Amino acid sequence: MWVEQENRASGKQELYDLYEIDFRKNKMDMVPLIIRGDCVERVADFRFLGIHIEEDLTWSVNTSALLKKVQQRLHFLRVLRKNNITQRLLLSFYRCSIESTLTYCVCVWYTSCTAAQRNALQRAIGNAQRIVGCPLPTLRIRGKSFKTEM
């Protein structure tokens, strides 16, 4: 079984369960999932391919982690500006390190974010815009395709 091979290769013996999402008003206790005699631990959120997926499909943990990454990278952008790096290089750094972080799997989580989470993401882009000194694209999703708009 693939799970067993991966656990042996990585030395991990942990299994997590986020297999069932229950939207009923009267939630029932879930029957524990047992694989090869091991009970799978239920967790409230799970990180998969760099995205935090929560059991109720709210994206607050993912957005918080994303904003934390962006704030760390904004610090380096400020340091570059203080060292008189050209605007072209600042923009290049923004696109490579900040915009790529913001837009990773954005089509999965952005439409389900709250207005407050979207505003927080837009504030981070606004901060980067002030640092770089030129207009930067905003996050917008139209239909099923992702677009950045000026």
C-alpha positions in Angstrom: 0.0 0.0 0.0 1.3 3.5 -0.9 0.7 4.9 2.6 2.8 2.2 4.2 5.7 2.7 1.7 5.7 6.5 2.3 5.6 6.1 6.1 8.5 3.7 6.0 10.5 5.9 3.7 10.0 9.0 5.8 10.1 7.3 9.2 6.7 8.7 10.0 4.0 6.5 11.6 1.3 9.3 11.6 -1.9 9.2 9.8 -4.4 12.1 9.9 -8.0 12.1 9.0 -9.9 14.8 7.3 -11.9 12.4 5.2 -15.4 13.4 6.0 -16.9 16.9 6.1 -20.2 17.1 7.9 -22.5 20.0 7.1 -25.5 18.7 9.0 -26.9 20.9 11.8 -27.0 17.9 14.2 -23.5 16.5 13.8 -23.1 12.9 14.8 -20.0 11.2 16.2 -17.8 9.8 13.4 -16.8 6.2 13.4 -13.0 6.0 13.8 -11.2 5.1 10.6 -8.8 2.1 11.0 -6.2 1.3 8.5 -4.2 -1.9 9.0 -5.0 -1.9 12.7 -4.0 1.7 13.3 -6.6 4.3 14.2 -6.3 7.4 12.1 -6.2 10.6 14.2 -8.9 13.2 13.4 -7.6 16.8 12.9 -9.3 20.1 12.5 -7.0 21.3 9.7 -4.5 19.6 7.5 -1.7 20.9 5.3 -1.6 19.4 1.9 0.6 20.7 -1.0 1.2 23.9 0.9 -2.5 24.7 1.5 -4.2 24.5 4.9 -7.5 22.7 4.5 -9.9 23.0 7.4 -12.7 20.5 8.1 -15.4 23.2 7.7 -13.7 24.5 4.5 -13.2 28.0 5.9 -9.8 29.3 4.8 -8.8 31.3 7.9 -5.8 29.1 8.8 -4.6 29.1 5.2 -5.1 32.9 4.9 -3.3 33.6 8.2 -0.3 31.4 7.1 -0.3 33.1 3.7 -0.3 36.6 5.3 2.5 35.6 7.6 4.7 34.5 4.7 3.9 37.7 2.8 4.8 39.9 5.8 8.1 38.1 6.1 8.9 38.7 2.4 7.7 42.3 2.7 10.5 42.9 5.2 13.1 41.8 2.7 11.5 44.1 0.1 11.9 47.0 2.5 15.5 46.1 3.1 16.1 46.1 -0.6 14.5 49.5 -1.0 16.6 50.9 1.8 19.7 49.8 0.0 18.7 51.8 -3.1 17.8 48.9 -5.4 16.2 50.0 -8.6 12.4 49.9 -9.0 12.7 47.2 -11.8 14.5 44.9 -9.4 12.1 45.6 -6.6 9.2 44.7 -8.9 11.0 41.5 -10.0 11.6 40.5 -6.3 7.9 41.2 -5.6 6.7 39.1 -8.5 9.0 36.2 -7.7 8.6 36.0 -3.9 5.4 37.7 -2.9 3.0 37.5 -5.9 3.9 33.9 -6.5 3.1 33.1 -2.9 -0.2 35.0 -3.0 -1.4 33.3 -6.2 -0.4 29.7 -5.4 -3.6 27.7 -5.7 -5.6 30.9 -5.5 -8.4 29.4 -7.6 -9.0 26.8 -4.9 -9.3 29.1 -1.8 -9.9 32.7 -2.9 -13.6 32.5 -3.7 -14.4 31.0 -0.3 -12.5 33.6 1.7 -14.4 36.2 3.7 -14.4 39.8 2.8 -12.1 40.5 5.8 -9.6 37.9 4.6 -9.7 39.4 1.1 -9.1 42.9 2.5 -6.2 41.7 4.5 -4.6 40.2 1.4 -5.3 43.4 -0.5 -3.7 45.4 2.3 -0.5 43.3 2.0 -0.5 44.0 -1.8 -1.0 47.7 -1.0 2.0 47.7 1.3 4.1 46.1 -1.4 2.9 48.7 -3.8 4.0 51.6 -1.6 7.4 49.9 -1.1 8.0 49.2 -4.8 6.5 52.6 -5.9 4.4 51.5 -8.8 1.0 50.0 -9.3 0.7 46.3 -8.7 -2.0 43.9 -9.8 -4.8 43.1 -7.3 -6.3 39.7 -6.7 -9.6 39.1 -8.5 -11.3 36.0 -9.8 -13.8 36.2 -12.6 -15.7 33.1 -13.5 -13.4 30.1 -13.3 -10.1 31.6 -14.4 -7.7 33.6 -12.2 -6.8 37.1 -13.3 -4.7 39.8 -11.9 -6.0 43.3 -12.7 -4.2 46.6 -12.7 
